[in-house]
Amino acid sequence: MNGIFLPKTRAALLRIAHRMKIEDGTEATILAGTELPLLLRDSESVDIKVLDTTEIHVEAVVDELLR
């Protein structure tokens, strides 16, 4: 990937996540990769809960270090 995130790519991913929410009852979308959180960073504005695995792991490491 070249670091360029096209609006049509973001729109396509949001459509997929929205469809999964409506049709399958998906409660959240897991962003398991380094580019996906960058691409969908403001997805809360479209009513799709996202779980950023990078953020989750970093928070867990920091919590462990601070214990």
N, C-alpha and C positions, 0 to 999 in steps of 0.2 A: 504494500500500500504506500502511496506517495504523500500521505498526510492531507490530501484534498478530499473533503467530504462533500459530495454533491447533494443538493437539496432533493433530487429525485431518489437518491439512495435512502436518505432519512425518511422521506415520505413513504417509500415502499416498506421499510422496516416498521414504521408506525402503523401502516395499514395491516400488516401481518399480525402485529401484537394486538391491535384493536379487534381484528377478526377473531383471533383466538379467545379474546376476552368475551366477546359476544356469543360466538358459536360454541365454545368449549368451556366457558366459565372460568377461564384462566384468571387467577388472582393477581399475578405479577409476572413480569418478564425478567429473566435472569440475563444480565449482561456479562457473559463469561468470555471476556476478551479485553484487550487493551483499547481497541478502537471503538467498540460499541458504546461505552460510557461517554466518549467524546462526541460521538454522533448523536446520541439521544440524551444529552445532559439536561435538557429542559423538557423532557417528556411528561413531567408532572402536569404541565399546562394542558395536556391532552387526555388527562384522566387515565393514565396507564402507570401503575406502580412498577417501579424497576428496582432490581436488586443488583447493585454493582459489586461483583465479586472482588475486584481490586480494592475497593473501599472497605468491604467487609474484612478482607484479610489484613489490611493495614491496621484497621481499628483493633482487631484481635491481637496483632503483634504488639501494638502500643500498650494495650491493656495488660498483656502478659509482662511486658518490660517494666511497667509501673507497679506491679504487684510486689 
